Amino acid sequence: MMLDGEAISILLTWASMVIVLPGFIFHQLLVKRLDKKSTKITAWVFFAGAELLFHFLVIRALVRGWTI
């Protein structure tokens, strides 16, 4: 079954929350434990990288026409 635009939008929204929430919690815990400036930068880079990778994989799957 192919997904329509609304279903894809809902899927991306929920999937984004699944990635963002644990990443945000990890970031907050890491920053609270280690208060160095370089650690904060590393945490943000890790968080942003994970988010971008996930969105890249989802968009790639949608472009290839994968179905759910």
C-alpha positions in Angstrom: 0.0 0.0 0.0 1.4 3.4 -0.9 1.3 6.2 1.6 -0.4 9.5 0.7 0.9 12.9 1.6 -1.0 13.2 5.0 0.2 9.7 6.1 3.8 10.6 5.2 3.6 13.8 7.1 2.2 12.1 10.2 4.9 9.3 9.9 7.7 11.9 9.7 6.4 13.8 12.6 6.2 10.8 14.9 9.5 9.5 13.7 11.2 12.9 14.3 9.9 12.9 17.9 11.2 9.3 18.4 14.7 10.6 17.3 14.6 14.0 18.9 13.4 13.2 22.4 16.1 10.6 23.3 18.7 12.8 21.7 17.6 15.8 23.7 17.6 13.8 26.9 21.0 12.4 26.2 22.3 15.9 25.4 20.9 17.3 28.7 22.4 14.5 30.8 25.8 14.8 29.0 25.9 18.6 29.5 24.9 18.3 33.2 27.6 15.7 33.9 30.4 17.4 32.0 30.3 21.2 32.1 33.1 21.8 29.6 32.5 23.9 26.5 33.9 21.3 24.2 31.6 18.7 25.6 28.6 20.8 24.9 29.7 21.3 21.3 30.3 17.6 20.9 26.8 16.8 22.3 25.2 19.2 19.9 27.1 17.9 16.9 26.2 14.3 17.8 22.5 15.2 18.3 22.3 17.2 15.0 24.2 14.4 13.1 21.8 11.7 14.3 18.8 13.8 13.4 20.1 14.6 9.9 21.1 11.0 9.3 17.6 9.8 10.2 15.9 12.3 8.0 18.2 11.5 5.1 17.3 7.8 5.4 13.6 8.5 5.6 13.6 10.8 2.6 15.8 8.4 0.6 13.3 5.6 1.4 10.4 7.7 0.2 12.2 8.8 -3.0 12.9 5.2 -3.8 9.1 4.5 -3.4 9.3 2.1 -0.5 5.9 1.1 0.8 4.7 0.4 4.3 
